[in-house]
Amino acid sequence: MSAPAAPASSAPMESTTAFLAEFATAAPVGEASLHRAASALLDTMAAMLAGGREPALGILAGTLEPAADGMPSFWGAGRYRADDTALLTGMAAHVLDYDDVSMLSVCHPTAPVLSALLPLAWHAGSPGRAVLEALVVGTEVGIRLGQAMGFRHYALGFHATGTLGAVGAAAACARLLRLDRRQTAHALAIACSLSAGLRANFGSMVKSMHVGLAAANGLKAARWAAAGITAAPEAIEGQGFLHAFSGGETTAWPAGLALGRPYAITEPGFEQKRYPCCYMLHKMIEAALGLRAEAGIGLADVAAMRVDVAQGGTSALIHPYPRNGLNALFSAPYAILASLEDGRIDLASFTDAAVLRPHIQARLREVQVIEAATPSRRGDDVGSAPVTVTLTLTNGARLSRIVTASPGSPSDPLTPDQLGRKWRDCVERARPGLGPDQADALLQAGWAVPQAASIRPWLDALQRAVAS
């Protein structure tokens, strides 16, 4: 287990901003958390490398000013300023919706934090352990800040990855830059005013751009604080971040909400995605694929489909009738139909062509998705709740399957072999024709990052392999 962090488990007597700053600067990180961080690094880098080939990333890159001394892009010859690199890599890490999740705060914890750290670490040649420690601390701050507000934050319409991610990224960058407690408090306070993201933009290019913005803004907040920009000493409590982003429901750090005891990355751990789509779809997919395999049926054998979920379980699923691949990442009907038709859900499931198949489009309205009447107060209420898929077959028979353990969670984890396959699939998408031996060598070098004197050689090796 990780070594205990400095803050006590009760609500802070000092300002919440100072409490979080003290944690970010001083909290020790143990070996178990570092190992989980290495896995999160590789899982997120896989999604990032593959996502960089999406058209939206080419559009974004075309708007960025080149920088001769900047970090080289993973996908070409361009070099960009550190904050633009964070913007680009953050969007790439999330555009396929294949990056990890924490249902404690209904957010994607690693992508914004790692994307902010990469350009800093590349320029400084930071040791691998220092980068991973910063990743652990930054994700912890973001997740626990979300827990402090509860599910209310997400229910109000905020994309928690964008809002919480900016503050978590600022904490991580402050840690890597070795800012003192006062500077770190200013960095967090600055990031609070840079936090943004609306669920209304799910299913569009802007949804993944939220992650890039969070990464870039967290990085800028830390750099500005290091340069001497100051902010309010109580930006999080009172009328600050907690109050504003919870709709007035929360004004203070909850008693008993600890930081680093244990780290969220260690217990309960992050959910690493088995399927490249919104995590609210994963239990549905697992149930539908299970029914198909067990009964030996396909979509043509099914007359009606029903999905029962916890209240709030469809809050992110705002495109029930998708018209393109981005929409389909947030479509419960499409996930059920594609699972039953194809017997798999993978990157190919979310091309425009796959989504627009006439027989799939014709049946979208046949899938009923029903939320439970009991309200969900916390993100993990939704994450731990069972999902039931019930199929009525054309012969009148009814089949039902309940999935409680979230796919990719510690209860049903992504195995090392599955992570390896995900890595190879994503690297192949990033660089078609790259051999599996070379992909595996890059993966093994990634596992060695915690012991690396500098993370830069590994990042450079990835860039050469993917961009060439």
C-alpha positions as CSV (number, residue, x, y, z in Angstrom):
1,M,0.0,0.0,0.0
2,S,1.0,3.6,-0.5
3,A,2.6,5.4,2.4
4,P,0.1,7.6,4.2
5,A,-0.1,11.2,3.1
6,A,0.2,14.3,5.3
7,P,-3.4,15.5,5.5
8,A,-5.6,14.1,8.2
9,S,-8.9,12.3,7.3
10,S,-11.1,15.1,8.8
11,A,-12.0,18.4,7.2
12,P,-9.1,20.8,7.2
13,M,-8.9,23.5,9.8
14,E,-7.0,25.7,7.4
15,S,-8.3,26.9,4.1
16,T,-9.2,24.1,1.7
17,T,-6.9,25.7,-1.0
18,A,-3.9,25.6,1.5
19,F,-4.9,22.0,2.6
20,L,-4.7,20.8,-1.0
21,A,-1.5,22.7,-1.7
22,E,0.2,21.1,1.3
23,F,-0.9,17.7,0.1
24,A,0.3,18.3,-3.4
25,T,3.8,19.5,-2.3
26,A,4.5,17.1,0.6
27,A,2.5,13.8,0.2
28,P,4.6,10.7,-0.1
29,V,3.8,8.2,-2.9
30,G,4.4,4.5,-2.3
31,E,5.4,1.7,-4.6
32,A,1.9,0.3,-5.1
33,S,0.6,3.6,-6.3
34,L,3.6,4.1,-8.6
35,H,2.9,0.7,-10.2
36,R,-0.7,1.6,-10.8
37,A,0.5,5.0,-12.2
38,A,2.8,3.1,-14.7
39,S,-0.2,1.1,-15.9
40,A,-2.3,4.3,-16.2
41,L,0.5,5.9,-18.1
42,L,0.6,3.1,-20.7
43,D,-3.1,2.8,-21.0
44,T,-3.5,6.5,-21.6
45,M,-0.6,6.8,-23.9
46,A,-2.1,4.0,-26.1
47,A,-5.4,5.9,-26.4
48,M,-3.5,9.1,-27.0
49,L,-1.3,7.7,-29.8
50,A,-4.3,6.2,-31.6
51,G,-6.5,9.3,-31.1
52,G,-3.9,11.6,-32.7
53,R,-4.8,10.2,-36.1
54,E,-8.4,11.4,-35.8
55,P,-9.4,14.3,-38.2
56,A,-10.2,16.6,-35.3
57,L,-6.6,16.5,-34.2
58,G,-5.4,17.5,-37.6
59,I,-7.8,20.5,-37.6
60,L,-6.6,21.5,-34.1
61,A,-2.9,21.1,-35.0
62,G,-3.5,23.4,-38.0
63,T,-4.4,26.3,-35.7
64,L,-1.3,26.0,-33.5
65,E,1.8,28.2,-33.8
66,P,5.0,26.2,-34.4
67,A,7.8,26.5,-31.9
68,A,11.3,25.5,-33.0
69,D,12.3,24.5,-29.5
70,G,9.0,22.8,-28.6
71,M,8.3,19.2,-27.9
72,P,7.9,17.3,-31.2
73,S,4.4,16.0,-32.1
74,F,3.9,12.3,-31.9
75,W,2.1,12.4,-35.2
76,G,4.4,14.5,-37.5
77,A,7.2,16.9,-37.8
78,G,5.6,19.8,-35.9
79,R,6.9,21.2,-32.7
80,Y,4.7,23.2,-30.3
81,R,4.9,25.3,-27.2
82,A,4.3,23.3,-24.0
83,D,0.7,24.5,-23.4
84,D,-0.2,23.8,-27.0
85,T,1.4,20.3,-26.7
86,A,-0.8,19.7,-23.7
87,L,-3.9,20.9,-25.6
88,L,-3.1,18.6,-28.5
89,T,-2.2,15.5,-26.5
90,G,-5.1,16.0,-24.1
91,M,-7.6,16.0,-27.0
92,A,-5.9,13.0,-28.6
93,A,-6.0,11.1,-25.3
94,H,-9.8,11.4,-25.1
95,V,-11.1,11.7,-28.6
96,L,-11.7,7.9,-28.9
97,D,-13.1,7.8,-25.4
98,Y,-10.7,4.9,-24.7
99,D,-9.0,6.5,-21.6
100,D,-9.4,5.5,-18.0
101,V,-12.3,6.5,-15.7
102,S,-12.9,7.1,-12.0
103,M,-16.5,6.6,-11.0
104,L,-15.8,8.2,-7.7
105,S,-16.1,11.5,-9.5
106,V,-17.5,10.4,-12.9
107,C,-14.3,11.7,-14.6
108,H,-11.4,10.6,-16.7
109,P,-8.6,11.1,-14.3
110,T,-5.3,10.4,-16.1
111,A,-5.7,12.1,-19.5
112,P,-5.7,15.7,-18.5
113,V,-3.1,15.3,-15.8
114,L,-0.7,13.2,-17.9
115,S,-1.1,15.5,-20.9
116,A,-0.1,18.5,-18.8
117,L,2.9,16.7,-17.5
118,L,4.4,15.4,-20.7
119,P,5.7,18.6,-22.2
120,L,7.1,19.7,-18.8
121,A,8.8,16.3,-18.3
122,W,10.1,16.3,-21.9
123,H,11.7,19.7,-21.7
124,A,13.2,19.1,-18.2
125,G,14.2,15.5,-18.8
126,S,12.4,14.6,-15.6
127,P,13.0,11.2,-13.9
128,G,10.2,8.7,-14.6
129,R,9.5,8.3,-10.9
130,A,9.0,12.1,-10.4
131,V,6.5,12.1,-13.4
132,L,4.5,9.2,-11.9
133,E,4.5,10.7,-8.4
134,A,3.1,13.9,-9.9
135,L,0.5,11.9,-11.8
136,V,-0.6,10.1,-8.7
137,V,-0.9,13.4,-6.7
138,G,-2.7,15.3,-9.5
139,T,-5.3,12.6,-10.1
140,E,-5.9,12.4,-6.4
141,V,-6.6,16.1,-6.1
142,G,-9.0,16.1,-9.0
143,I,-10.9,13.0,-7.9
144,R,-11.3,14.0,-4.3
145,L,-12.4,17.5,-5.3
146,G,-15.2,15.8,-7.3
147,Q,-16.1,13.6,-4.4
148,A,-16.4,16.7,-2.2
149,M,-19.2,18.0,-4.5
150,G,-20.9,14.6,-5.2
151,F,-22.9,13.7,-8.2
152,R,-24.6,17.1,-8.1
153,H,-21.7,18.6,-10.1
154,Y,-22.1,16.2,-13.0
155,A,-25.9,16.4,-12.8
156,L,-25.8,20.1,-13.3
157,G,-24.3,19.6,-16.7
158,F,-20.6,20.0,-16.2
159,H,-18.1,17.7,-17.8
160,A,-16.2,16.8,-14.7
161,T,-13.1,15.8,-16.6
162,G,-12.8,19.3,-17.9
163,T,-13.5,21.0,-14.6
164,L,-11.7,18.7,-12.1
165,G,-9.0,18.0,-14.6
166,A,-7.7,21.5,-14.8
167,V,-7.2,21.6,-11.0
168,G,-5.7,18.2,-10.9
169,A,-3.3,19.1,-13.7
170,A,-2.2,22.2,-11.9
171,A,-1.5,20.2,-8.8
172,A,0.6,17.7,-10.8
173,C,2.5,20.4,-12.6
174,A,3.2,22.2,-9.4
175,R,4.6,19.0,-7.9
176,L,6.8,18.3,-10.9
177,L,8.0,21.9,-11.0
178,R,8.7,21.6,-7.2
179,L,6.7,24.7,-6.4
180,D,6.4,25.5,-2.7
181,R,3.2,25.4,-0.8
182,R,2.4,29.1,-1.3
183,Q,3.0,28.9,-5.1
184,T,1.0,25.7,-5.4
185,A,-1.9,27.2,-3.6
186,H,-1.9,30.1,-6.2
187,A,-1.6,27.5,-9.0
188,L,-4.7,25.7,-7.7
189,A,-6.6,28.9,-7.3
190,I,-5.7,30.1,-10.8
191,A,-6.8,26.7,-12.2
192,C,-10.2,27.1,-10.5
193,S,-10.9,30.1,-12.7
194,L,-9.8,28.3,-15.8
195,S,-11.9,25.2,-15.2
196,A,-14.7,24.5,-17.8
197,G,-16.5,21.9,-19.7
198,L,-20.2,21.2,-20.5
199,R,-21.9,17.8,-21.1
200,A,-24.0,19.5,-23.8
201,N,-20.9,19.1,-26.0
202,F,-20.7,15.3,-25.7
203,G,-20.7,13.6,-29.0
204,S,-18.8,16.5,-30.7
205,M,-15.1,17.4,-31.2
206,V,-15.3,19.8,-28.2
207,K,-15.9,17.0,-25.7
208,S,-12.4,15.7,-26.1
209,M,-11.0,19.3,-26.4
210,H,-12.2,19.8,-22.8
211,V,-9.4,17.4,-21.8
212,G,-6.8,19.3,-23.8
213,L,-8.0,22.6,-22.4
214,A,-7.9,21.2,-18.8
215,A,-4.3,20.0,-19.4
216,A,-3.2,23.3,-21.0
217,N,-4.8,25.4,-18.4
218,G,-3.5,23.4,-15.5
219,L,0.0,23.7,-16.9
220,K,-0.4,27.5,-17.5
221,A,-1.7,27.9,-13.9
222,A,1.4,26.3,-12.4
223,R,3.7,28.2,-14.6
224,W,2.0,31.5,-13.9
225,A,2.1,30.8,-10.1
226,A,5.8,30.0,-10.4
227,A,6.4,33.3,-12.1
228,G,4.6,35.2,-9.3
229,I,1.0,35.5,-10.4
230,T,-1.1,35.4,-7.2
231,A,-4.8,34.4,-6.6
232,A,-7.3,34.4,-3.9
233,P,-6.2,32.4,-0.8
234,E,-9.7,30.7,-0.5
235,A,-10.6,30.0,-4.1
236,I,-12.1,26.6,-3.4
237,E,-14.2,26.9,-0.3
238,G,-16.8,29.5,0.7
239,Q,-18.2,31.1,-2.4
240,G,-15.4,29.5,-4.5
241,F,-15.1,26.4,-6.7
242,L,-17.0,24.0,-4.5
243,H,-20.0,26.4,-4.2
244,A,-20.0,27.4,-7.8
245,F,-19.7,24.0,-9.4
246,S,-22.1,22.2,-7.0
247,G,-24.9,24.8,-7.7
248,G,-24.5,26.1,-4.1
249,E,-24.9,22.6,-2.5
250,T,-21.3,22.4,-1.2
251,T,-19.3,25.2,0.4
252,A,-16.7,23.3,2.5
253,W,-14.5,20.3,2.3
254,P,-16.5,17.3,3.8
255,A,-15.4,15.9,7.1
256,G,-13.8,12.5,6.7
257,L,-12.8,13.0,3.0
258,A,-9.1,12.1,3.0
259,L,-6.4,12.6,0.5
260,G,-4.0,9.8,-0.2
261,R,-5.3,7.5,2.5
262,P,-5.4,5.5,0.3
263,Y,-4.8,7.1,-3.1
264,A,-7.7,6.6,-5.4
265,I,-5.4,5.2,-8.1
266,T,-4.6,2.3,-5.6
267,E,-8.0,1.8,-3.9
268,P,-10.5,1.4,-5.5
269,G,-8.3,2.0,-8.6
270,F,-9.1,3.4,-12.0
271,E,-11.3,1.7,-14.5
272,Q,-9.3,1.0,-17.6
273,K,-11.5,0.7,-20.6
274,R,-12.1,-2.5,-22.5
275,Y,-14.3,-0.8,-25.0
276,P,-13.6,2.5,-26.8
277,C,-16.7,4.5,-25.8
278,C,-18.4,6.2,-22.9
279,Y,-18.0,4.2,-19.7
280,M,-21.7,4.4,-19.0
281,L,-22.1,1.9,-21.9
282,H,-19.6,-0.7,-20.7
283,K,-21.9,-2.8,-18.5
284,M,-24.6,-2.7,-21.2
285,I,-22.1,-4.0,-23.8
286,E,-20.8,-6.7,-21.4
287,A,-24.3,-7.9,-20.8
288,A,-25.4,-7.9,-24.4
289,L,-22.2,-9.6,-25.6
290,G,-22.6,-12.2,-22.9
291,L,-26.2,-13.0,-23.9
292,R,-25.3,-13.2,-27.5
293,A,-22.5,-15.7,-26.8
294,E,-24.4,-17.8,-24.3
295,A,-27.6,-18.1,-26.3
296,G,-25.9,-18.3,-29.7
297,I,-28.1,-15.5,-31.1
298,G,-27.7,-12.4,-33.2
299,L,-29.6,-9.2,-33.7
300,A,-32.0,-10.9,-36.2
301,D,-33.2,-13.2,-33.5
302,V,-34.2,-10.3,-31.2
303,A,-37.6,-8.6,-31.2
304,A,-37.3,-6.2,-28.3
305,M,-34.5,-4.9,-26.1
306,R,-34.6,-3.2,-22.6
307,V,-31.8,-1.8,-20.5
308,D,-32.3,-1.0,-16.8
309,V,-29.7,1.4,-15.2
310,A,-29.3,3.5,-12.0
311,Q,-30.7,7.0,-11.9
312,G,-28.1,9.1,-13.7
313,G,-26.9,6.2,-15.7
314,T,-28.0,7.8,-18.9
315,S,-26.9,11.4,-18.1
316,A,-23.9,11.2,-20.4
317,L,-25.7,9.2,-23.1
318,I,-27.2,12.2,-25.0
319,H,-27.2,10.7,-28.5
320,P,-29.7,7.8,-28.5
321,Y,-30.1,8.1,-32.3
322,P,-26.5,8.7,-33.5
323,R,-25.7,10.1,-36.9
324,N,-22.0,9.6,-36.8
325,G,-19.2,7.8,-34.9
326,L,-18.7,10.6,-32.3
327,N,-22.4,10.6,-31.5
328,A,-22.4,6.8,-31.1
329,L,-19.8,7.0,-28.3
330,F,-22.7,8.2,-26.2
331,S,-25.6,6.0,-27.5
332,A,-27.1,3.2,-25.5
333,P,-29.3,1.9,-28.3
334,Y,-26.4,1.8,-30.7
335,A,-24.2,-0.1,-28.2
336,I,-26.8,-2.8,-27.7
337,L,-27.5,-3.2,-31.4
338,A,-23.9,-3.2,-32.4
339,S,-23.0,-5.8,-29.7
340,L,-25.8,-8.1,-30.8
341,E,-25.1,-7.7,-34.5
342,D,-21.3,-7.9,-34.5
343,G,-20.4,-9.8,-31.4
344,R,-17.7,-7.3,-30.6
345,I,-17.2,-3.7,-29.7
346,D,-13.9,-2.1,-30.8
347,L,-12.5,0.9,-32.6
348,A,-14.1,-0.2,-35.8
349,S,-17.5,-0.1,-34.2
350,F,-17.4,3.7,-34.1
351,T,-16.7,4.6,-37.7
352,D,-19.4,6.6,-39.4
353,A,-20.0,3.8,-41.8
354,A,-20.6,1.3,-39.0
355,V,-23.0,3.6,-37.2
356,L,-25.0,4.5,-40.4
357,R,-25.7,0.9,-41.4
358,P,-29.4,1.0,-42.5
359,H,-30.5,-2.0,-40.5
360,I,-28.9,-0.6,-37.4
361,Q,-30.4,2.9,-37.8
362,A,-33.8,1.3,-38.4
363,R,-33.9,-0.4,-35.0
364,L,-32.5,2.3,-32.7
365,R,-35.9,3.2,-31.3
366,E,-36.6,-0.4,-30.4
367,V,-34.1,-0.2,-27.5
368,Q,-35.7,0.9,-24.2
369,V,-33.4,2.4,-21.6
370,I,-35.0,2.8,-18.2
371,E,-33.5,4.7,-15.2
372,A,-34.3,3.6,-11.6
373,A,-36.4,5.8,-9.5
374,T,-33.9,6.0,-6.6
375,P,-31.7,9.1,-6.9
376,S,-27.9,8.8,-7.1
377,R,-26.1,11.0,-4.7
378,R,-22.5,10.1,-5.6
379,G,-20.7,9.1,-8.8
380,D,-19.9,5.7,-7.3
381,D,-23.6,5.2,-6.7
382,V,-23.9,5.0,-10.5
383,G,-20.6,3.1,-10.9
384,S,-21.5,0.3,-8.4
385,A,-25.1,-0.1,-9.5
386,P,-26.1,-3.1,-11.6
387,V,-27.1,-2.9,-15.2
388,T,-29.7,-5.3,-16.6
389,V,-30.2,-6.1,-20.3
390,T,-33.3,-8.0,-21.2
391,L,-34.0,-9.4,-24.7
392,T,-37.2,-10.7,-26.0
393,L,-36.5,-13.1,-28.9
394,T,-38.6,-13.5,-32.0
395,N,-39.8,-16.9,-30.7
396,G,-41.2,-15.2,-27.6
397,A,-38.4,-16.3,-25.2
398,R,-36.9,-13.8,-22.8
399,L,-33.3,-13.6,-21.8
400,S,-31.8,-11.4,-19.1
401,R,-28.3,-10.7,-17.8
402,I,-27.2,-8.5,-14.9
403,V,-23.7,-7.0,-14.8
404,T,-22.6,-5.4,-11.5
405,A,-18.8,-5.3,-11.8
406,S,-17.6,-2.5,-14.1
407,P,-15.5,-3.9,-16.9
408,G,-11.9,-2.8,-16.5
409,S,-12.4,-2.0,-12.8
410,P,-10.4,-3.9,-10.1
411,S,-13.4,-6.2,-9.7
412,D,-13.1,-7.1,-13.4
413,P,-9.7,-5.8,-14.3
414,L,-8.0,-5.3,-17.6
415,T,-5.4,-8.1,-17.5
416,P,-1.8,-7.5,-18.6
417,D,-2.5,-9.4,-21.8
418,Q,-5.5,-7.3,-22.5
419,L,-3.6,-4.1,-21.9
420,G,-0.9,-5.4,-24.2
421,R,-3.5,-6.1,-26.9
422,K,-5.0,-2.7,-26.4
423,W,-1.5,-1.1,-26.7
424,R,-0.8,-3.0,-30.0
425,D,-4.1,-2.1,-31.5
426,C,-3.8,1.5,-30.6
427,V,-0.2,1.8,-31.8
428,E,-1.1,0.1,-35.1
429,R,-3.9,2.7,-35.6
430,A,-1.4,5.4,-34.9
431,R,1.2,4.0,-37.3
432,P,-0.2,1.3,-39.6
433,G,2.4,-1.2,-40.5
434,L,4.4,-0.9,-37.3
435,G,5.3,-4.4,-36.4
436,P,4.1,-6.1,-33.2
437,D,7.7,-6.7,-32.0
438,Q,8.5,-2.9,-32.2
439,A,5.2,-2.1,-30.4
440,D,5.9,-4.6,-27.7
441,A,9.4,-3.2,-27.2
442,L,7.9,0.3,-26.7
443,L,5.5,-1.2,-24.2
444,Q,8.2,-2.9,-22.2
445,A,10.2,0.4,-22.2
446,G,7.2,2.1,-20.8
447,W,7.0,-0.4,-18.0
448,A,10.5,0.6,-17.1
449,V,9.7,4.3,-16.8
450,P,9.6,4.3,-13.0
451,Q,13.3,3.4,-12.9
452,A,14.3,5.7,-15.8
453,A,16.6,8.6,-15.1
454,S,14.7,10.6,-17.6
455,I,11.3,9.9,-19.4
456,R,12.5,11.8,-22.5
457,P,14.2,8.9,-24.3
458,W,11.0,6.9,-24.1
459,L,8.9,9.8,-25.4
460,D,11.3,10.4,-28.2
461,A,11.3,6.7,-29.1
462,L,7.4,6.8,-29.3
463,Q,7.6,9.9,-31.5
464,R,10.1,8.3,-33.9
465,A,8.1,5.1,-34.2
466,V,4.7,6.8,-34.7
467,A,5.6,9.9,-36.7
468,S,8.1,8.4,-39.1
